[in-house]
């Protein structure tokens, strides 16, 4: 391919791509270290520094490959929130122009594609996950890549695109086990798109698609056993309090992944966009419905069997955003490639409202304030003191808390507690000052909450994190 000729022929699209990339970088890297690391990001830091055998026996349900990459990045860039989050930020920034490419591939309508990309660009949820040291932003990025590649494979029919799809699918799985749902959605759609050929017994394309899927499984084989064990662990665990089931889970997915607007309005806009997408191009409209409905149906059923959270299907919102992008076709003239003035004004209005809901993320502490709690410890803890952590989660204690402050560095002792009785026993036997760090979201330690003893002083109260200083008996 002549690159210069391609750039000349697609000058406008290339310019839009570059602008969206610059804006994506700006929104994903702006304030990337403003929020404190929270517990799950602490787990990323903790697991990224374990050797492989230790990790595989730690009971963590995510792929070791992601943590291996994180370990190299953190070691290379240094001990900082930026280093923990930079992979997600890069993936989030790249996803913005790539969803434009995907939308253009589907509908060849710059208005719809720019509107779709703009929704992703300023979505509070998309920005937050792009600034979180977990693998979910990468899952979105690789899913968009999978969709672009499968559309190319269906169009070009060459082996090269199908092999590339296998490789990208395997990499996505290596980042996050739950991406297997994304890969299933992509390959099942490919077979659905070839349904007429299959009915006519023209199986050349089907053989390539199936062969690509088998190759993807072979590439994923070293991790499949670990993924199965992780799934068994999740299904055998007690139901997490923050995990919803069935219809409640479905509602949470729709409201969390889109915007803080009336639920009914949200559903109407998405359905309208799906209808208009099908009217504009039936097969491409079916694709949008497929990549939304199939995974939502599967995970809603799975929510009865295992702990499911909306972020496991975070990539579904790419389809929802494209549906919302297509909704502005309702204000189009007869030629759906041209929008009237009302559509442009409506699009700007919607984006402005979304932007308003995004601004607080950059100016308010919205994540568990471990940083503030640990600063309070650093200012107070001295040699011989005792620091107690509750709940006793290893990844929280040795990940998030010790990312900011390790009491043993100043000669203090650190322990974990599980119950009020255990907490009282430590306090009663301590020879020095006791500090207790509690994550309030999971706070069974009510005796401190209602404590009126002069020996009990709250030295930090942040977003979910409270630090108590105890100088003597409290009961």
C-alpha positions in Angstrom: 0.0 0.0 0.0 1.2 3.5 -0.9 1.0 5.3 2.4 1.2 8.8 0.9 -1.6 8.0 -1.5 -3.7 6.6 1.4 -3.2 9.7 3.4 -4.2 11.9 0.4 -7.3 9.8 -0.3 -8.4 9.8 3.4 -7.1 13.2 4.5 -10.2 14.2 6.4 -10.5 10.8 8.3 -6.8 10.9 9.1 -7.1 14.5 10.5 -10.1 13.5 12.6 -8.2 10.4 13.8 -5.2 12.5 14.9 -7.4 15.1 16.6 -9.3 12.4 18.5 -6.0 10.8 19.5 -4.7 14.0 20.9 -7.9 14.6 22.8 -7.9 11.0 24.1 -4.3 11.4 25.4 -5.3 14.7 27.1 -8.4 13.4 28.8 -6.7 10.1 29.9 -3.5 11.6 31.2 -4.9 14.8 32.7 -4.9 14.3 36.5 -3.8 10.6 36.2 -2.2 10.8 39.7 -4.9 13.0 41.3 -6.9 10.1 42.7 -5.4 7.8 45.4 -4.8 4.2 44.5 -7.7 2.1 45.7 -7.8 -1.5 46.9 -7.9 -3.2 43.5 -5.1 -1.0 42.2 -3.1 -2.0 45.3 -3.7 -5.6 44.3 -2.2 -4.8 40.9 0.9 -3.4 42.5 1.1 -6.3 45.0 0.6 -9.1 42.4 2.9 -7.5 39.9 5.8 -8.1 42.2 5.1 -11.7 43.1 7.0 -14.5 41.3 4.8 -16.6 39.0 4.5 -19.6 41.4 3.5 -17.3 44.3 0.9 -15.5 42.1 -0.6 -18.8 40.8 -1.2 -19.9 44.4 -2.6 -16.5 45.6 -6.1 -17.1 44.4 -6.3 -14.1 42.2 -8.8 -14.6 39.3 -7.0 -12.5 36.7 -4.3 -13.5 34.2 -0.7 -13.4 35.3 0.4 -11.9 32.0 -1.2 -8.6 32.8 0.6 -8.4 36.1 3.9 -9.5 34.5 3.6 -6.5 32.2 2.7 -4.2 35.0 5.7 -5.3 37.0 8.1 -4.4 34.1 6.3 -1.0 33.7 6.4 -0.1 37.4 10.0 -1.2 37.7 10.9 0.9 34.6 8.9 4.0 35.4 9.3 4.0 39.2 7.1 3.8 42.3 4.2 6.0 41.4 0.4 6.1 40.7 1.4 7.1 37.1 3.4 3.9 36.6 0.5 1.7 37.9 -2.0 3.4 35.6 -0.1 4.3 32.5 -1.0 1.0 30.6 -4.7 1.7 31.1 -4.3 5.4 30.1 -2.5 4.4 26.8 -5.3 1.9 26.0 -8.0 4.4 26.8 -6.4 7.1 24.7 -6.1 4.8 21.7 -9.6 3.5 22.0 -11.1 7.0 21.2 -9.8 7.3 17.6 -10.2 3.5 17.1 -13.9 3.6 17.9 -14.2 6.3 15.2 -12.5 3.9 12.7 -14.9 1.1 13.7 -17.9 3.3 13.4 -16.7 4.6 10.0 -16.1 1.0 8.9 -19.7 0.2 9.8 -21.7 3.3 8.6 -19.3 5.6 6.6 -20.9 8.5 8.3 -18.5 11.0 9.8 -21.2 12.7 11.9 -22.2 9.5 13.5 -18.6 8.4 14.0 -17.5 11.6 15.5 -20.5 11.7 17.8 -19.7 8.1 18.9 -16.0 8.9 19.5 -16.9 12.1 21.4 -19.2 10.1 23.7 -16.4 7.7 24.5 -13.9 10.6 24.8 -15.8 12.4 27.6 -17.6 9.5 29.3 -16.9 9.7 33.1 -16.8 5.9 33.3 -14.5 5.5 30.3 -12.1 8.1 31.8 -12.2 6.5 35.2 -11.3 3.1 33.9 -8.6 4.6 31.7 -7.0 6.0 34.9 -7.3 2.8 36.9 -4.5 0.3 37.3 -6.5 -2.7 36.2 -6.9 -4.5 32.9 -10.4 -3.3 31.9 -9.3 -0.4 29.6 -7.0 -2.8 27.8 -10.0 -5.2 27.3 -12.0 -2.4 25.6 -9.0 -1.5 23.4 -8.4 -5.0 22.2 -12.2 -5.6 21.7 -12.4 -2.6 19.3 -9.3 -4.0 17.5 -11.0 -7.4 17.3 -14.1 -5.8 15.8 -12.2 -3.8 13.2 -10.2 -6.9 12.2 -13.2 -9.2 11.9 -14.9 -6.7 9.6 -11.8 -6.6 7.5 -11.6 -10.4 7.5 -15.3 -10.7 6.4 -14.7 -8.1 3.7 -11.3 -9.2 2.3 -11.6 -12.9 3.0 -7.9 -13.4 3.2 -6.2 -15.7 5.8 -4.0 -12.8 7.1 -6.8 -11.0 8.8 -8.2 -14.2 10.4 -4.7 -15.1 11.8 -4.4 -11.5 13.1 -7.8 -11.9 14.8 -6.5 -15.1 16.5 -3.4 -13.3 17.8 -5.3 -10.2 19.1 -7.9 -12.5 20.7 -5.2 -14.4 22.5 -3.5 -11.2 23.7 -6.9 -9.9 25.0 -7.4 -13.2 26.9 -3.9 -12.9 28.4 -4.8 -9.5 29.7 -8.1 -10.5 31.3 -9.8 -13.9 31.4 -13.3 -12.5 31.1 -12.4 -11.2 27.6 -13.3 -14.7 26.5 -16.8 -13.4 26.3 -15.7 -10.6 23.9 -13.9 -13.2 21.7 -16.9 -15.5 21.7 -19.1 -12.5 20.7 -16.8 -11.6 17.8 -16.5 -15.1 16.4 -20.2 -15.9 16.8 -21.0 -12.8 14.9 -18.6 -13.8 12.1 -20.5 -17.0 11.7 -23.9 -15.2 11.9 -22.7 -12.8 9.1 -21.8 -15.8 6.9 -25.2 -17.5 7.5 -26.3 -17.1 3.9 -23.0 -18.7 2.6 -23.4 -21.5 5.2 -27.0 -22.1 4.0 -25.7 -22.2 0.4 -23.0 -24.7 1.5 -20.2 -22.2 0.5 -18.0 -23.0 3.4 -14.7 -21.3 2.4 -15.2 -18.3 4.7 -16.6 -20.5 7.5 -13.5 -22.7 7.4 -11.3 -19.7 7.8 -13.3 -18.3 10.7 -13.4 -21.7 12.5 -9.7 -22.2 11.9 -9.0 -18.8 13.3 -11.0 -19.6 16.4 -9.2 -22.9 16.9 -5.8 -21.1 16.5 -6.9 -18.5 19.1 -7.7 -21.4 21.5 -4.3 -23.0 20.9 -2.6 -19.7 21.6 -4.7 -19.3 24.8 -4.1 -22.9 25.9 -1.3 -22.2 28.5 -3.7 -20.0 30.4 -7.0 -21.9 30.0 -6.6 -24.2 33.0 -5.9 -21.2 35.2 -8.9 -19.4 33.8 -11.2 -22.4 34.6 -9.9 -22.6 38.1 -10.5 -18.8 38.5 -14.1 -19.3 37.3 -14.6 -22.2 39.8 -13.2 -20.1 42.6 -15.6 -17.2 41.8 -18.6 -19.5 41.5 -17.8 -21.3 44.8 -17.2 -18.1 46.8 -19.9 -16.4 48.8 -21.9 -13.9 46.9 -20.2 -10.5 47.0 -22.4 -7.8 48.5 -21.7 -5.4 45.7 -22.7 -7.9 42.9 -26.2 -7.8 41.7 -28.2 -10.7 40.1 -30.4 -11.0 37.0 -32.5 -7.9 36.1 -30.7 -5.8 38.7 -27.4 -6.7 37.2 -28.6 -5.8 33.7 -29.9 -2.4 35.0 -26.6 -1.8 36.7 -24.7 -2.5 33.5 -26.8 0.0 31.5 -26.7 2.8 34.1 -23.1 2.4 35.2 -21.6 2.2 31.7 -23.5 5.0 30.1 -24.4 8.3 31.8 -26.1 9.5 34.9 -29.4 10.3 33.2 -32.9 8.9 33.5 -32.9 5.2 32.9 -36.0 5.3 30.6 -34.5 8.0 28.4 -31.3 6.0 28.2 -33.1 2.9 27.0 -35.2 4.9 24.5 -32.0 6.5 23.0 -30.2 3.2 22.7 -33.2 1.4 21.1 -33.8 4.3 18.8 -30.1 4.2 17.7 -30.3 0.5 17.1 -33.4 0.8 15.0 -31.8 3.6 12.9 -28.6 1.6 12.5 -30.5 -1.3 11.1 -32.4 1.0 8.8 -29.2 2.5 7.5 -27.5 -0.8 7.0 -29.3 -4.0 8.1 -26.3 -6.2 8.5 -24.2 -3.6 10.3 -27.2 -2.7 12.6 -27.5 -6.4 13.4 -23.8 -6.3 14.4 -24.4 -3.6 17.0 -27.3 -5.5 18.4 -25.2 -8.7 18.5 -22.3 -7.2 20.4 -24.6 -5.8 23.0 -27.4 -8.4 23.4 -25.3 -11.6 23.3 -22.8 -10.8 26.1 -25.5 -9.1 28.2 -27.7 -12.2 28.0 -24.9 -14.5 28.8 -23.6 -12.5 31.8 -27.1 -11.9 33.2 -27.6 -15.7 33.3 -24.1 -16.2 34.7 -24.8 -13.7 37.5 -27.0 -16.4 39.1 -24.1 -18.8 39.0 -21.0 -16.7 39.9 -20.0 -13.2 41.1 -20.5 -10.8 38.1 -19.8 -7.1 38.0 -20.5 -4.8 35.1 -16.8 -4.1 34.5 -16.4 -7.7 33.3 -18.3 -6.6 30.2 -17.0 -3.1 30.0 -16.4 -3.5 26.3 -20.1 -3.8 25.6 -20.5 0.0 26.0 -18.6 0.4 22.6 -21.7 -1.0 21.0 -24.0 1.1 23.1 -22.1 4.3 22.2 -22.4 3.5 18.5 -26.1 2.9 19.0 -26.3 6.3 20.7 -24.3 7.8 17.9 -26.7 6.4 15.3 -29.6 8.0 17.3 -28.9 11.4 15.8 -29.9 10.0 12.4 -33.5 10.6 13.6 -32.8 14.3 12.9 -31.2 13.6 9.5 -32.4 14.8 6.1 -33.5 12.2 3.6 -29.9 11.6 2.7 -28.8 9.9 6.0 -25.1 10.9 5.3 -26.1 14.5 5.9 -27.5 15.8 9.1 -29.6 18.9 9.4 -28.8 21.7 11.8 -31.1 20.3 14.5 -29.0 17.1 14.6 -25.8 19.0 15.0 -27.2 21.2 17.8 -28.7 18.1 19.5 -25.3 16.3 19.4 -23.5 19.3 20.9 -26.1 19.6 23.6 -25.8 16.0 24.6 -22.0 16.1 24.7 -22.2 19.3 26.8 -24.4 17.6 29.4 -22.0 14.6 29.5 -19.0 16.9 29.8 -20.6 18.6 32.8 -21.0 15.2 34.6 -17.3 14.4 33.7 -15.7 17.5 35.3 -16.2 16.4 39.0 -13.9 13.4 38.3 -11.0 15.7 37.9 -11.8 17.8 41.0 -13.2 15.5 43.6 -11.8 12.5 45.5 -13.9 9.6 44.2 -11.6 6.7 45.1 -10.8 5.2 48.4 -8.4 7.6 50.1 -5.5 5.3 51.0 -3.0 8.0 50.2 -4.5 10.4 52.8 -4.8 7.7 55.4 -1.2 6.6 54.9 0.0 10.3 55.1 -1.7 10.5 58.5 0.2 7.3 59.6 3.5 8.6 58.3 3.1 11.8 60.3 2.3 9.9 63.5 3.7 6.4 63.7 6.9 6.0 65.6 9.2 3.1 66.5 7.5 0.6 68.8 3.9 1.5 67.7 1.4 -1.0 66.4 -0.6 -0.6 63.2 -3.7 -2.7 62.6 -5.4 -3.2 59.3 -9.0 -4.1 58.8 -10.3 -5.9 56.8 -7.4 -8.3 56.7 -7.1 -8.5 52.9 -3.6 -9.3 51.8 -3.8 -7.3 48.6 -5.1 -4.3 50.4 -2.5 -4.4 53.2 0.6 -5.3 51.2 -0.6 -3.6 48.0 -2.4 -0.3 48.6 -1.3 0.6 52.1 2.3 -0.3 51.8 2.5 1.3 48.4 2.3 4.6 50.4 3.7 3.7 53.8 5.3 0.7 55.4 5.3 0.9 59.2 8.2 -1.4 59.5 10.4 1.2 57.9 10.2 3.3 61.1 10.4 0.3 63.4 6.7 -0.1 64.0 4.7 -3.4 63.8 1.9 -4.1 61.4 -0.8 -6.8 61.8 -4.2 -7.6 60.3 -7.4 -8.1 62.3 -10.7 -9.9 61.4 -13.0 -9.2 64.3 -13.8 -6.7 67.1 -12.6 -9.3 69.7 -9.3 -9.6 67.9 -9.0 -5.9 67.7 -9.6 -5.4 71.4 -7.1 -8.1 72.2 -4.4 -6.3 70.3 -5.2 -3.0 71.9 -5.2 -4.5 75.4 -1.8 -6.1 75.0 -0.1 -3.2 73.2 2.7 -1.5 75.0 2.7 1.6 72.8 0.3 3.6 70.7 -2.0 1.6 68.4 -3.2 2.9 65.0 -6.2 1.2 63.2 -6.8 1.6 59.5 -10.3 0.7 58.4 -11.8 0.7 55.0 -15.3 1.8 55.8 -17.1 0.1 52.9 -16.5 -3.2 54.7 -16.5 -2.0 58.3 -17.7 -4.6 60.9 -15.5 -2.8 63.5 -18.4 -0.7 65.0 -16.8 -0.4 68.4 -14.5 2.3 67.1 -17.3 4.1 65.2 -19.1 4.7 68.5 -16.1 5.1 70.7 -16.2 8.0 73.2 -13.1 7.1 75.1 -10.5 10.0 75.4 -7.9 7.3 74.4 -9.5 6.9 71.0 -8.9 9.7 68.4 -9.7 9.8 64.8 -6.7 11.3 62.9 -8.0 10.8 59.4 -11.4 10.4 57.7 -11.3 10.3 54.0 -13.3 8.7 51.2 -13.9 5.2 52.8 -10.7 5.3 54.8 -10.6 6.1 58.5 -7.5 6.0 60.7 -7.8 5.8 64.5 -5.1 6.6 67.1 -5.5 4.7 70.3 -3.4 5.6 73.3 -4.8 3.3 75.9 -7.7 1.0 76.9 -11.0 1.9 75.2 -13.4 -0.6 76.9 
